[in-house]
Structures are given as C-alpha cells and as structure tokens.
Amino acid sequence: MSILSGMAQRTFKSTPQTDRENSRIRRRPIELQTENGFSIIRRCDLDEQIAQTGTEHCFVVRDPYGYELEINVSFSESAIAEAIRRSCGRLTFESAFWLTCAERHLADYLWENDDYPPDARITADRLTPDDIDLAQRCGIEDGNEDSTQLKSEPTFVGRRTFSPDDTSSRNGGRQPSPIRLLTENGYTIIRLCDIDHSITDGAERCHFRVANSRGQECDVTVHFDEALIKTIQELRKQRALALTSQYWAIMAEKYLAAHLWVEDQFPDRGELTFRRLSDDDLLLGAHWADERPGGFK
C-alpha cells in the first residue's frame, strides 16, 4: 500500500486514450487510483503547455465504467491564506504544494461521494490535517528565497531529504529518506520515527534529531506540559484527542523550529517542554481529526 494508504494508491498506469495520444514521445503519466474504482491523471502530465503551478488544477478522471471527465480543483481565498500562514509566509504559488493538495481533495471527494462533482469542479475551502502538515514542513521550494520575508518569526527554507551519506543510509539504504526541515538560521530537523519505526511520538514526548550549520548533532525530546494537554482536551467537544495523534508531532516540530530560531542553540540537555501554544494552534487541536471517513490517514 502506498502513502495514500486506505484510500488510494499511485500507480504507473494510463488510460488507452492516453497511450494512443502520447505513445510516440511522452512517458506514461502517473495515475492515482481510489479504492472505489476512480482513476485520476494530472492534466499537466498529458499536456506540457499546462502549468503545474498556481492554485487551480485540472485532472482527467475515469470512473469504474470507463467514462472520463475533466475536473477542475481550486482553493478558496481563505484556504490559500491559511496555507500561506501555516507555512510562515514562505509558501508561494509556484510550489508543488497546490497540485499535490488539489489531487488529494479530488481523490477524497470521489471516495466519499462515489460520483463526479457537480459542474466538474471542486473548491477546497478548508485545509485537512495532511494539508497543514505539508504546508508547515514544505514552506518554500528549495533555493527560492524571498528577500522581503520578515526575520522576526521562524521560517523554513524547504522540505528536503537526507543524502545517501547521512542517517537514512544506516540501514543499508533500504529505508526511504526522511523529511528534513531546514530553518533559515541553519538548523535541520528530522523526526526520529521516520528512521526508527520502533519510536512513537505523542503528547508525552516527541523525538527529533537536530543538526546545526557546523554539522554538530543533538537528539532532542519535546514534551508538552500536562496542563496544556488538559486544556486542549477540554476544548474538544467530541472525543478526546489521542495521545499518539500526529497533532503532537506537528506542534512539537513547529515549536522546536521556533525555539532554534530564537535561541540559536541546541536545547539544554536535549530536552524541551512547551507549556503554551498559540490561540490558532489551540483551536487546531480542538478540531483535529487524524482519521476522517474516506480521508487520508
């Protein structure tokens, strides 16, 4: 099962129509298949003149009966503003974030509704937990610096992977390279659970490996104060937030990056305890859902 486990998987397949139109010069496009029989191809993979950037994207969708329809997916102004804010202002309209998230929302819709959307159009008016995670960890495309960015808040240079010479190669290169978060002042952060699957992050502790610009490393454990955990649970109107929810790792990573930006040094003894979150992050915790019907896990 792929990273879209439980709902959809990406396979290197194409429709017969695609084969006929592109067999001479184009590689077969990647096809996303939902478990209820829909397949999705990015229109920009079929036509090089269609941009892969921007906040509106077109997809060719085929239903289980072989009928095909082009569907446009766009983002509302509020969703765009939320994504940019969650990335600390570093997400641009040139980022692949929008295409990836548009594809996710389309697959989610097809799974939940088992039918094409009215008018062959979907508008994503809010971000999912996966969208927020990607926005916070992605930020900006590698090497695309914004000289006007304010330096008063932590910002992240990009979503990168370790080279074969670093941590991911310790298991003989068989493990996927973990995501690396890079702060503007030269610290890199990876989640240790990405390289050691026996590690579980949660409200009590989240584990990270941090390296500075000089190559020095430090393993850091982030904790949340019991009173803070209780506050978030009290804000929730429905069931309690699982102590192993991905929410805690996302918040731990975000606030660890902020700490490194402000203090510009490793945490004392590799331990950090956070007792407060912003109002926005408390609100996010109040409404967080790790699993939604037909959604991404």
Secondary structure, 3 states (H helix, E strand, C coil): CCCCCCCEEEECCCCHHHHHHHCCCCCCCCEEEECCCCEEEEHHHHCCCCCCCCCEEEEEEECCCCCEEEEEEEECHHHHHHHHHHCCCCCCCCCCHHHHHHHHHHHHHHHHHCCCCHHHEEEECCCCHHHHHHHHHHCCCCCCCCCCCCCCCCCEEEEEECCCCCHHHHHCCCCCCCEEEEECCCCEEEEHHHCCCCCCCCCCCEEEEEECCCCCEEEEEEEECHHHHHHHHHHCCCCCCCCCCHHHHHHHHHHHHHHHHHHCCCCHHHEEEECCCCHHHHHHHHHCCCCCCCCCC
